[in-house]
Amino acid sequence: MKRTVIIAFATLLAATAIVVGVRFLGGDEGTWICINGEWVKHGNPSSPKPTVPCPGEAPEVVITSPQPHQAISTPLTVTGKAQGHWFFEANAVLRLLDAQQREIASGAVHALGDWMTDDLVDFEGRIRFLSPASDTGTLVFQNDNPSGLPENQKEFRVPVRFDASHTMKVKAYFNSDKLDPESSCKKVFPVEREIATTDAPARAALDELLAGPTPMEQTAGYSTSINSGVTIQGLTIRDGVAAVDFDEQLGFQVGGSCRVSAIRAQITETLMQFSTVKSVVVSIDGQTEDILQP
């Protein structure tokens, strides 16, 4: 009798082990489970590793936009929250990678509150890029690591898709010490920018111009003579004449005939890339006389 009970019990244990093994190792039950704060494969999941924190774990980074696998276009605005220690001097790092994990763009995010805390801090950043040949990529949020030590480097990744069907290309014109080593003032050179499709491409091109050269373009030798923080107050194109009005920041502490010529050349060439523009009139607060004087 006792032997029969033992055999029955052993048989029950073996059956239970088989069921558990099938559930955990079988492909039909594939999923991701949370163990010690980390996502671990359960079986053979067909879905990618979750980008959200494990349930019950306090997240260090939360990306609210873009969402995982969302189609993105340029310029891309990234928003979210991160614990204060991810920032240094209120800044952190954005990188955009293609499907082969090659960097196609980089930029910065800025804390929107006091970053000297371990609490979550709102942040926002913008990154411009040219869509790669691949359809998918990865947005990488990295902590600002002034030490440069690998053990202090952290990152948070979000898979994204590139949406090239709703974009167009425009040019912004900048100075270049490599293409124009003699600094000829009026010589400016185009860089190509991919933007969301718009019915106002001239205005969009000016916005790209005022944003200044990207870090990669700066490394390539491009620079701008236009002050930061300049605002476009109006733009009209009529009978081939583009009239653009800026706020007073355009002329703030601008001196020297070379710089004034460069500013005018940047604005003029950026607008005259469009066939509807034959000439350009620049004004500041509605005034065309006595502005941008050397």
VOPAGU-2260 file (C-alpha; in pm, 1 decimal, decimal comma):
REM VOPAGU-2260
SITE   aa  ch    i         X         Y         Z
SITE  MET   A    0       0,0       0,0       0,0
SITE  LYS   A    1     273,1     241,9     105,6
SITE  ARG   A    2     470,4     159,3    -210,7
SITE  THR   A    3     164,4     233,5    -424,5
SITE  VAL   A    4     119,0     575,2    -259,6
SITE  ILE   A    5     484,8     661,6    -316,2
SITE  ILE   A    6     466,5     562,7    -684,1
SITE  ALA   A    7     147,0     766,0    -733,0
SITE  PHE   A    8     302,9    1069,6    -565,5
SITE  ALA   A    9     617,6    1043,0    -778,4
SITE  THR   A   10     405,3    1014,1   -1091,1
SITE  LEU   A   11     213,7    1330,6    -993,7
SITE  LEU   A   12     539,1    1522,9    -938,1
SITE  ALA   A   13     673,9    1412,5   -1275,7
SITE  ALA   A   14     355,4    1517,3   -1451,1
SITE  THR   A   15     364,5    1855,7   -1279,5
SITE  ALA   A   16     727,3    1903,6   -1384,7
SITE  ILE   A   17     639,2    1823,2   -1743,4
SITE  VAL   A   18     351,1    2073,3   -1747,0
SITE  VAL   A   19     569,0    2346,5   -1595,9
SITE  GLY   A   20     848,3    2270,8   -1841,0
SITE  VAL   A   21     615,4    2294,0   -2135,5
SITE  ARG   A   22     470,2    2622,4   -2013,5
SITE  PHE   A   23     810,5    2782,4   -1960,1
SITE  LEU   A   24     998,4    2636,5   -2253,6
SITE  GLY   A   25     729,9    2585,6   -2513,8
SITE  GLY   A   26     711,1    2838,4   -2796,8
SITE  ASP   A   27     334,2    2872,3   -2767,7
SITE  GLU   A   28     369,7    3023,0   -2419,6
SITE  GLY   A   29     649,7    3263,2   -2511,7
SITE  THR   A   30     642,1    3596,9   -2330,7
SITE  TRP   A   31     854,8    3827,1   -2115,7
SITE  ILE   A   32     847,6    3806,6   -1735,9
SITE  CYS   A   33     994,8    4037,2   -1475,0
SITE  ILE   A   34    1264,7    3886,9   -1249,7
SITE  ASN   A   35    1462,4    4102,8   -1005,3
SITE  GLY   A   36    1365,4    4417,9   -1188,3
SITE  GLU   A   37    1472,1    4288,8   -1530,8
SITE  TRP   A   38    1269,0    4159,3   -1825,9
SITE  VAL   A   39    1359,7    3792,2   -1890,5
SITE  LYS   A   40    1247,3    3565,4   -2173,5
SITE  HIS   A   41     978,7    3312,9   -2083,4
SITE  GLY   A   42     985,7    3048,3   -2352,8
SITE  ASN   A   43    1039,9    3191,3   -2699,2
SITE  PRO   A   44     854,6    3524,5   -2722,0
SITE  SER   A   45     791,3    3665,1   -3067,4
SITE  SER   A   46     755,6    4019,3   -2933,3
SITE  PRO   A   47    1060,2    4241,9   -2863,3
SITE  LYS   A   48    1184,8    4305,6   -2511,6
SITE  PRO   A   49     951,9    4557,4   -2337,7
SITE  THR   A   50    1084,1    4910,3   -2305,3
SITE  VAL   A   51     862,1    4998,3   -2009,8
SITE  PRO   A   52     986,6    4936,6   -1654,2
SITE  CYS   A   53     901,5    4612,9   -1477,0
SITE  PRO   A   54     576,3    4631,6   -1278,9
SITE  GLY   A   55     642,2    4760,0    -930,1
SITE  GLU   A   56     984,5    4899,8   -1023,2
SITE  ALA   A   57    1043,7    5273,5    -992,6
SITE  PRO   A   58    1139,7    5386,6   -1346,1
SITE  GLU   A   59    1450,1    5598,9   -1393,9
SITE  VAL   A   60    1340,9    5711,1   -1741,2
SITE  VAL   A   61     997,3    5742,6   -1899,6
SITE  ILE   A   62     970,6    5843,5   -2265,9
SITE  THR   A   63     624,7    5983,5   -2335,7
SITE  SER   A   64     692,9    6069,2   -2700,1
SITE  PRO   A   65     771,0    5895,1   -2925,3
SITE  GLN   A   66     611,2    5570,0   -2815,0
SITE  PRO   A   67     779,4    5236,3   -2898,4
SITE  HIS   A   68     756,1    5149,4   -3270,0
SITE  GLN   A   69     595,6    5485,1   -3350,4
SITE  ALA   A   70     662,1    5627,1   -3696,4
SITE  ILE   A   71     879,3    5939,3   -3661,7
SITE  SER   A   72     970,9    6223,1   -3894,5
SITE  THR   A   73    1203,4    6518,4   -3865,1
SITE  PRO   A   74    1229,5    6737,9   -3669,4
SITE  LEU   A   75    1153,5    6496,0   -3387,1
SITE  THR   A   76    1051,3    6632,8   -3048,8
SITE  VAL   A   77    1128,4    6395,3   -2761,1
SITE  THR   A   78     955,4    6435,3   -2425,5
SITE  GLY   A   79     956,4    6240,3   -2103,5
SITE  LYS   A   80    1081,2    6223,0   -1747,8
SITE  ALA   A   81    1410,9    6108,0   -1598,4
SITE  GLN   A   82    1560,7    6095,3   -1253,8
SITE  GLY   A   83    1778,1    6396,9   -1185,2
SITE  HIS   A   84    2107,6    6206,9   -1180,4
SITE  TRP   A   85    2069,3    6136,9   -1554,0
SITE  PHE   A   86    2136,0    6508,5   -1616,0
SITE  PHE   A   87    2445,8    6723,4   -1581,1
SITE  GLU   A   88    2396,4    7098,9   -1586,8
SITE  ALA   A   89    2033,5    7018,0   -1678,9
SITE  ASN   A   90    2137,1    6836,7   -2000,0
SITE  ALA   A   91    2128,9    6478,8   -2122,7
SITE  VAL   A   92    2199,9    6318,3   -2461,2
SITE  LEU   A   93    1986,2    6194,0   -2750,1
SITE  ARG   A   94    2115,1    5964,2   -3023,4
SITE  LEU   A   95    1927,3    5823,3   -3320,5
SITE  LEU   A   96    2047,3    5496,4   -3474,8
SITE  ASP   A   97    1948,9    5315,7   -3793,2
SITE  ALA   A   98    1869,3    4944,3   -3816,8
SITE  GLN   A   99    2243,8    4862,1   -3822,7
SITE  GLN   A  100    2293,9    5065,0   -3502,5
SITE  ARG   A  101    2484,2    5337,8   -3685,6
SITE  GLU   A  102    2434,4    5689,6   -3552,2
SITE  ILE   A  103    2249,1    5914,3   -3795,3
SITE  ALA   A  104    2186,3    6210,7   -3564,4
SITE  SER   A  105    2248,4    6334,4   -3213,1
SITE  GLY   A  106    2124,2    6615,2   -2996,0
SITE  ALA   A  107    2049,2    6722,3   -2642,1
SITE  VAL   A  108    1754,3    6717,8   -2407,9
SITE  HIS   A  109    1704,6    6977,7   -2138,8
SITE  ALA   A  110    1554,8    6933,3   -1795,2
SITE  LEU   A  111    1247,8    7151,6   -1751,4
SITE  GLY   A  112    1283,4    7171,1   -1373,3
SITE  ASP   A  113    1530,6    7136,8   -1089,6
SITE  TRP   A  114    1755,3    6847,3   -1187,6
SITE  MET   A  115    1940,2    6832,1    -853,4
SITE  THR   A  116    1708,5    6559,4    -728,2
SITE  ASP   A  117    1651,5    6185,3    -746,6
SITE  ASP   A  118    1289,2    6244,5    -841,6
SITE  LEU   A  119    1164,3    6231,7   -1199,3
SITE  VAL   A  120    1221,7    6554,8   -1389,2
SITE  ASP   A  121    1037,9    6655,2   -1707,4
SITE  PHE   A  122    1259,1    6698,2   -2013,1
SITE  GLU   A  123    1227,8    6793,8   -2377,3
SITE  GLY   A  124    1461,7    6780,1   -2673,1
SITE  ARG   A  125    1455,3    6811,9   -3049,5
SITE  ILE   A  126    1660,0    6625,4   -3304,4
SITE  ARG   A  127    1686,0    6670,7   -3681,3
SITE  PHE   A  128    1781,9    6389,8   -3913,0
SITE  LEU   A  129    1775,0    6255,1   -4265,0
SITE  SER   A  130    1574,6    5933,7   -4287,0
SITE  PRO   A  131    1805,1    5635,5   -4349,1
SITE  ALA   A  132    1748,1    5359,1   -4600,7
SITE  SER   A  133    1623,5    5129,6   -4324,9
SITE  ASP   A  134    1262,6    5139,0   -4207,2
SITE  THR   A  135    1343,0    5089,5   -3840,1
SITE  GLY   A  136    1583,3    5234,0   -3589,6
SITE  THR   A  137    1643,6    5312,4   -3223,8
SITE  LEU   A  138    1614,4    5630,1   -3021,0
SITE  VAL   A  139    1870,2    5627,9   -2740,1
SITE  PHE   A  140    1839,3    5848,7   -2431,9
SITE  GLN   A  141    2173,3    5865,5   -2250,4
SITE  ASN   A  142    2276,1    6023,6   -1924,7
SITE  ASP   A  143    2522,9    6310,3   -1946,7
SITE  ASN   A  144    2842,4    6143,2   -1824,9
SITE  PRO   A  145    3110,8    6409,4   -1770,6
SITE  SER   A  146    3344,8    6151,6   -1616,2
SITE  GLY   A  147    3363,0    5957,3   -1942,7
SITE  LEU   A  148    3388,4    5634,8   -1743,4
SITE  PRO   A  149    3204,1    5339,1   -1904,2
SITE  GLU   A  150    3074,6    5220,9   -1567,3
SITE  ASN   A  151    2891,9    5552,9   -1525,9
SITE  GLN   A  152    2725,4    5538,2   -1867,7
SITE  LYS   A  153    2353,3    5460,6   -1877,3
SITE  GLU   A  154    2102,7    5453,8   -2158,9
SITE  PHE   A  155    1734,5    5394,3   -2229,5
SITE  ARG   A  156    1629,1    5270,6   -2573,5
SITE  VAL   A  157    1306,5    5308,5   -2767,9
SITE  PRO   A  158    1253,0    5124,2   -3100,1
SITE  VAL   A  159    1113,6    5354,0   -3370,9
SITE  ARG   A  160    1009,0    5346,5   -3735,1
SITE  PHE   A  161    1107,1    5605,3   -3993,8
SITE  ASP   A  162     822,8    5765,9   -4185,3
SITE  ALA   A  163     964,4    5901,5   -4510,6
SITE  SER   A  164     625,7    5921,1   -4680,6
SITE  HIS   A  165     536,1    6252,1   -4517,5
SITE  THR   A  166     866,1    6438,0   -4545,3
SITE  MET   A  167    1029,7    6676,1   -4787,3
SITE  LYS   A  168    1376,1    6826,6   -4821,7
SITE  VAL   A  169    1477,4    7191,0   -4799,9
SITE  LYS   A  170    1810,4    7369,6   -4778,2
SITE  ALA   A  171    1947,3    7610,1   -4519,9
SITE  TYR   A  172    2252,3    7819,4   -4603,6
SITE  PHE   A  173    2543,0    7864,0   -4364,7
SITE  ASN   A  174    2898,5    7993,4   -4355,3
SITE  SER   A  175    3175,9    7736,3   -4388,7
SITE  ASP   A  176    3537,6    7785,9   -4290,1
SITE  LYS   A  177    3630,0    7470,2   -4485,0
SITE  LEU   A  178    3452,2    7556,6   -4810,3
SITE  ASP   A  179    3543,8    7924,3   -4778,6
SITE  PRO   A  180    3870,1    7945,0   -4581,6
SITE  GLU   A  181    3913,2    8311,7   -4678,7
SITE  SER   A  182    3582,1    8405,7   -4511,0
SITE  SER   A  183    3441,3    8593,3   -4808,1
SITE  CYS   A  184    3137,5    8716,7   -4610,2
SITE  LYS   A  185    2877,6    8678,5   -4882,7
SITE  LYS   A  186    2963,7    8318,1   -4961,1
SITE  VAL   A  187    2722,5    8076,5   -4795,9
SITE  PHE   A  188    2669,8    7707,1   -4856,4
SITE  PRO   A  189    2365,9    7479,5   -4838,8
SITE  VAL   A  190    2300,5    7190,8   -4605,6
SITE  GLU   A  191    2005,2    6964,9   -4672,3
SITE  ARG   A  192    1735,5    6920,4   -4411,9
SITE  GLU   A  193    1447,1    6674,6   -4414,1
SITE  ILE   A  194    1127,4    6820,6   -4270,7
SITE  ALA   A  195     765,0    6721,8   -4233,4
SITE  THR   A  196     570,9    6792,1   -4553,7
SITE  THR   A  197     425,6    7142,2   -4539,8
SITE  ASP   A  198     239,1    7390,1   -4759,5
SITE  ALA   A  199     480,6    7661,5   -4639,9
SITE  PRO   A  200     827,0    7526,5   -4728,9
SITE  ALA   A  201     988,0    7872,2   -4739,5
SITE  ARG   A  202     888,6    7939,4   -4379,8
SITE  ALA   A  203    1004,4    7591,3   -4281,5
SITE  ALA   A  204    1341,9    7648,8   -4449,7
SITE  LEU   A  205    1385,0    7973,1   -4254,2
SITE  ASP   A  206    1301,2    7787,9   -3932,8
SITE  GLU   A  207    1577,6    7539,8   -4014,5
SITE  LEU   A  208    1814,3    7828,7   -4082,7
SITE  LEU   A  209    1737,5    7995,4   -3750,1
SITE  ALA   A  210    1788,0    7664,4   -3569,4
SITE  GLY   A  211    2153,2    7684,6   -3675,1
SITE  PRO   A  212    2386,8    7407,5   -3785,7
SITE  THR   A  213    2356,0    7071,2   -3614,1
SITE  PRO   A  214    2650,6    6935,6   -3409,8
SITE  MET   A  215    2750,1    6715,7   -3705,3
SITE  GLU   A  216    2735,3    7014,5   -3941,8
SITE  GLN   A  217    2944,5    7219,4   -3701,1
SITE  THR   A  218    3204,1    6943,1   -3699,5
SITE  ALA   A  219    3202,0    6963,4   -4080,3
SITE  GLY   A  220    3289,3    7334,4   -4057,5
SITE  TYR   A  221    2948,7    7503,0   -4092,6
SITE  SER   A  222    2856,6    7802,7   -3879,5
SITE  THR   A  223    2597,6    8079,9   -3872,1
SITE  SER   A  224    2626,2    8456,9   -3840,8
SITE  ILE   A  225    2266,7    8489,5   -3720,5
SITE  ASN   A  226    2197,7    8546,6   -3351,1
SITE  SER   A  227    2027,1    8269,0   -3158,7
SITE  GLY   A  228    1670,0    8327,3   -3048,1
SITE  VAL   A  229    1560,7    8520,5   -3358,6
SITE  THR   A  230    1186,4    8504,8   -3430,7
SITE  ILE   A  231    1010,9    8531,6   -3766,0
SITE  GLN   A  232     722,6    8777,2   -3733,2
SITE  GLY   A  233     592,5    8742,4   -4086,1
SITE  LEU   A  234     670,9    8609,7   -4433,5
SITE  THR   A  235     490,2    8686,0   -4757,7
SITE  ILE   A  236     578,1    8591,5   -5114,2
SITE  ARG   A  237     409,1    8803,4   -5378,2
SITE  ASP   A  238     505,1    8867,3   -5741,3
SITE  GLY   A  239     841,4    8698,8   -5689,3
SITE  VAL   A  240     932,1    8912,3   -5384,6
SITE  ALA   A  241     977,2    8741,6   -5048,1
SITE  ALA   A  242     929,6    8990,9   -4765,1
SITE  VAL   A  243    1036,7    8852,8   -4429,2
SITE  ASP   A  244    1006,6    9040,1   -4100,8
SITE  PHE   A  245    1211,9    8946,6   -3793,5
SITE  ASP   A  246    1211,3    9066,1   -3434,9
SITE  GLU   A  247    1483,1    9294,5   -3300,9
SITE  GLN   A  248    1701,1    8998,0   -3198,6
SITE  LEU   A  249    1818,4    8970,9   -3560,4
SITE  GLY   A  250    2006,4    9300,9   -3531,2
SITE  PHE   A  251    2106,3    9277,0   -3164,7
SITE  GLN   A  252    2474,9    9369,1   -3121,2
SITE  VAL   A  253    2545,6    9288,4   -3484,4
SITE  GLY   A  254    2851,5    9475,8   -3600,9
SITE  GLY   A  255    3094,0    9466,7   -3890,3
SITE  SER   A  256    3013,9    9478,7   -4259,3
SITE  CYS   A  257    3128,2    9117,7   -4309,7
SITE  ARG   A  258    2886,5    8974,7   -4056,9
SITE  VAL   A  259    2598,7    9189,4   -4184,2
SITE  SER   A  260    2666,5    9070,2   -4539,8
SITE  ALA   A  261    2677,9    8708,7   -4422,9
SITE  ILE   A  262    2343,7    8740,7   -4241,2
SITE  ARG   A  263    2174,3    8885,9   -4546,2
SITE  ALA   A  264    2330,5    8620,1   -4770,4
SITE  GLN   A  265    2210,9    8337,2   -4544,2
SITE  ILE   A  266    1853,2    8465,0   -4543,6
SITE  THR   A  267    1847,7    8554,5   -4913,9
SITE  GLU   A  268    1993,5    8227,3   -5042,9
SITE  THR   A  269    1772,1    8018,1   -4815,8
SITE  LEU   A  270    1462,3    8185,1   -4959,6
SITE  MET   A  271    1579,6    8198,4   -5320,9
SITE  GLN   A  272    1609,8    7820,9   -5342,3
SITE  PHE   A  273    1237,7    7833,5   -5424,1
SITE  SER   A  274    1137,0    7910,8   -5782,7
SITE  THR   A  275     865,4    8150,7   -5665,3
SITE  VAL   A  276    1125,5    8382,6   -5509,3
SITE  LYS   A  277    1324,0    8622,0   -5730,2
SITE  SER   A  278    1426,8    8877,0   -5466,6
SITE  VAL   A  279    1420,3    8916,1   -5088,4
SITE  VAL   A  280    1332,1    9209,7   -4861,9
SITE  VAL   A  281    1441,0    9182,9   -4497,6
SITE  SER   A  282    1283,8    9393,6   -4222,4
SITE  ILE   A  283    1304,3    9416,5   -3843,0
SITE  ASP   A  284     985,2    9511,6   -3662,8
SITE  GLY   A  285     850,4    9627,5   -3998,0
SITE  GLN   A  286    1145,2    9857,4   -4069,9
SITE  THR   A  287    1362,8    9807,2   -4378,2
SITE  GLU   A  288    1573,0   10124,2   -4343,6
SITE  ASP   A  289    1869,7   10151,7   -4109,8
SITE  ILE   A  290    1870,9    9783,9   -4012,4
SITE  LEU   A  291    2164,4    9544,4   -4010,6
SITE  GLN   A  292    2408,6    9830,6   -4028,9
SITE  PRO   A  293    2782,4    9756,3   -4002,7
